[in-house]
Amino acid sequence: GSASVAGVVWWDVNGGGSVDEAEPGVPGAGLTVTYLGNDGTAGGGDDVVFVATTGEAGDYLLPGLPSGFYETVLDETTLPSGATAHGDRDGDDPATTRFTLGIGGFESDIDFGVVGDAVLEGRVWNDRDGDGLIDPSEVGVAGVEILALWQGADGEVTIRATSDAFGRWAASSLPAGEYVVTIAEESLPIGMAPTTEAPVSATVGGGESVNVDVGLAVLLQIESVIWLDRSGDGVIDTDEEGIEDVLVNLYDEDGELVGIAETAGDGHYQFADLAPGIYLVELDRATLAEGLLATSDRDGVADYSTLVDLTGGLDVLDAHFGFQTGLPVTGFNLAWFAMWGA
């Protein structure tokens, strides 16, 4: 005969049912190609059986076949552990394809998609306090695309999943192996950023399910004023102006300097795009004019620094620092006090 049949057995990790260049082949898979004889019926007594085994790229080729009716069966016992046939050209039994070879014909797409039984799943949630733990009051985030990158034999393959209304996501029917789970940045809700480690490496065995949760939080800001508190009452009065050119340092919970701001002409300073957490706001005293005395700040202790808690998921707009020139206004008569002391 002069007809031929060829195809590929491949990991259909994206479930598309058609061979994707990024999806690797399955080597060592056994196939039985049966010529069904003149009656075109399996087991009719005139069948001729040919066998093939896929190569390193998952492909196979059987040349020199007679024309007529054929049946190709994928031997699932030769697949990797946990793998099963998922789809073929005729859309019926995923491990069996029937076709006809004409005289000198060449059927090049007798392909078989294969899936595994491993699962990656998890939840994308609004980690309001930024602690990396799913608290009872914290809700899921929908519409975030998770990328599971499989380190296949032929390179990296990307499997995609999207979080549902409850933040849940899952990628099932995966081959066992090494994966890297990360987030498609373009799918992040505006103003949110991860609070958990990303990317995350995960090893999934056959039949196993591995959970990878992804925390997101709204990025926050600290915006406040350093001002000349002439009345010494800790309240920014309309006739009290800001102090410009003061440097403000921002430290995280580990004591690392994470930002430096400078007050504008109206005394305002700002730190933006902050993850939830506890921060220390501290003034650079060297940038304050001589003779300025602290009158107030947010924590009630006028010591040039204050702690700011951003774990509630809200911006802080009142980390103010008040200053007076000369002696502070105390509310008592200094001359009378001096006379009494005499």
N, C-alpha and C positions, 0 to 999 in steps of 0.2 A: 504494500500500500504506500501511498505517497502523502496521506493526510497527517496532520499533527495536532496535538493538543498541548496547551501550556497554561500556566496560571501561577498564582502565588497564595500562600497561606500566611496571613498577617495578623498582627495584634490590632484589632479594631477598637483601640482604647477610647476613641471619641464617639463610638457608636454610630458612625455615619453610614455604615454599610458599603462604603466604597473605599478603595485603597487610597490612603493619604500618603504623600511622600514622606511626611514626618513619622508615620507609623511603621515600625520595623516588621520585617518578616519573621516567621517562625521556622527555624532550621530543624531538620530531622523529622518533620511530619510525614507520615506514611499515607499514600493514596493508592486506591485500587481503581483502575480505569478498565471497565468491562465493555467489550464489544458484544452487543446483544444479539448478534446473528441476523439471519434473514427475517426471523419472525419478530424481531424487535422486542422480545420479552425476556426478562431475566429468568434464568433457570430453564430455558427452553431446550437445552441440550446442545445448542450450537454456540454457546457463549465462549468468548476468548478473553482471558484476564491478563492485563498488563499492570505492572506496579511501578510506582515512582516514589522517590523520597526528596523532600525539599532540600535545597542547598543552603548556604550560609545566609543568603538574602531572602529565604523563604520561597524561592521560585522553583519550578519544575518544568520539564519539557519531555514529551514523548513523541518522537517522530516515527514515520514509516507505518502509520496505521491504515487499515482498510476503511473505506467509506461506509457509513451506515449509522445505526443508532447506538448511543453510548450512555453509560452511567458511571459517574465518578463519585467515589465515596471517600471521605476523609476519615482515617482511622484515629478516633479521638484518644485511643489508648497510647498513641505515640506523642501526644501533646504534653507540654510541661504540666506538672502537678497543679490541679485546680482549674485547668483551662478546658473550655468547651467550645464547640462550634457555635457561631452566633448568626451567620448569614452567608448566603451564596447567591448565585446569579438568578436562579429560578424562583427564589423566595419561598420555597416549600420547606422540606426537611433541610435544616442548615448544614448538615453534613453530607448531603447527597444532591448531585446535580445531574440532570438528564439533558442530553443535547444530541444534535445530528451533525455528522461530518460528511460534507460533500466530497466528491472526487477531487483529490489534491487540495482539500480544504484545510484551513488552519483556525482552530478555535483557541484564541489567546487569552481569554478572560474567565477560565474556569477557576475562579478564585474562591477562597473560603476565609471569612473573618472569624477570628478567635477572641474570646474574652476570658478574663480570669474571675476569681471569686473573692478578691480582696476589696476592702472598702476604706476610703478616707472620708471622714465626716467631721462636723463640728458646728459651732455657732459663732456668728458675728454679733457682738453686742455693744451697747453704749456703756462703756466703762467710765461712768461719770466721775468717779473719784480717782481714776487712774491707777488703781492698785493691782490690776491684772487678775482680779477675781470677780466672778459673776455673782453679784449681790442680788437678793430677792427683788429689790426695787428696780434693778437695771434691765432694760428691755432690749430685744433684738433689733438689728439694723438690716433692713431689706435692701436688695438690689446691689449688693457688693459682690464683685466677681472674684472668686478664688481660683488661683492657678496652681495645679498640682503638676510639677515637672518631674517626669519619670526618666530615670537614667537607664534607658534601654540599650540593647547591644549595639545599635546603630547610631546612638547619640540621644539627645534630649527630646522628649515628646511632651507637649503641653496638653493637659486635660483641664477643661474649664467647668466650673460650677458656680451657681449664683445663689446667694442667700435669699430665703423666702420671707414672707411677712413676719415670721417669728425669728428671723436671723439664722435659721438652720440651713446648712448646705451639705451636700453629699456627692461624692464621686464613687460609683459602685462598679462592679464587674471589672476591676483592675487586675493587671498582672501583679504577682508578688514582686517585691523589689524595693529599691531605694527611691524615695521621693523628696522633693523640696517643695514645701507649701508656702505660697506667698500671695500677695494681694495685687490685683490689677489697679495701679494707682489712679488711672482715669475713672475708675468706678467708685472711688471714695466720695462720700457726700461732701459737699462744699464746707470747708471750715473744720473738718475732722481729720484726725491723724491716728495712727496705731499707738496703742499703749502696751501691747504685747510684742514679744520678739518676732521679727519677720526679716528674712524667710526662716522657716523651721524645717529641719531635716527629719524625715520619718521613714522608718523601715517597716514595711507591711508584709507579713507572711501570707501564704495561701490560706484562704478562709478567715483571715483576721480582719478586724475593724479597728482602725486607729483614729482617735479623736484629736483634732487640732482646733482649738477655739481662737478667735481673733477679736481682741478688744480694740475699740475705737473710742475716742473722746473728742468733744468739741474743744478746739484750741481757744485759750482764754487770754485776757489781757489785764494788766495792772496799769491804771491811768490815774494820776493824782497830781497834787500841787504842793510846791514848796513856796511859802508866802511869808510876808512881813506881818506878823500878828501883833500889831501895835497895842490892841486892847488886852492882849494876853489871855483871851477867853477861849482860845482853841477853835473859834468860829471864823470862817473866811468872810469878813465884812466887805461890803461893796467898795469901801474906800481903802481897802488894804490890797497892795499890789504883790504880784509874784516876784520871786527872786530868780534871776536867770543865771545861766552858765554854771549851775551846780551839777557835779557828776554824781550819779546814783548807780550803785552796784547791786546786782541781783545774784543771789546764791541759791542753789537748790538744796535739797535735804542732805546731800552728801558733802555740802560745803564747797561745791565747785562753782566758780564764777561762770554764770551762764549769760550775762548781759550787762552792758553799761549804757546808761542813758544820760542825756544832758538836758537840763531844764531850758525851756524856751523863754522868750521875753515875758510871758505871762506866768512863768513859774511851773508850767505843766511839764511832766515827763511821762513816758509811756514805755511799757514792755508788752509786745504783742506775740501771738502765736505760741503761747505757753501751754504745755501739757498740765493736766490737773496735778496738784501736789502742794507741798508746803515750801514757801520761799522766804528768804530773808532779804528785805530791802534795807540797804545801808548807805548812808550818805558819805561821800568822800569829804572829810572835814577840811582838808587842805584847799578845797574849792569854794568854801564858804568865806565870806568877808569877815575880817577881824571885828570883834565886838558884838557879833551876833550870839544871842543866847536862846537855846531851845525852850519853847513854851509848851509844845504838845506834839504828839504823833498818834497813830492809830491805836497802839496798845496801851496808851495812857501813861507811858514812862518816857519822858523827853530825853532820850539817850542816843539820838541820831540813827536809830535803826528800829525796824518793826517786822514782826512775822506776819506773813500773809498766807491764808489758807485758801487754796483754789480747788480743794477736793469736793466742793459742793456743786461744781459745774457752772459757777457764775463768775462773771468779771468782778474785779475789785476796783472801785473807783474812788476810794476814800483813804488811801494810804498817804495822807497829807503830813507835812512837817511844817510847824509854825515856829517863827523866830522873832525875837525882839532885839532892838539895839540897846545897849547899856543895861541898867538894872531892870529886871522884870517887873511888870505891874502885878502887885500881890494883893491889892484890895485893902491894905492898911496904910495909915499915914506914917511915912518913914520919919518925918521931922518929929512927930509926937512920940514915936517909939524911941528916938534918940534922947529926947528930953526926959522921958520916963526912966530910961536907963541911967541918966545922969543923977 
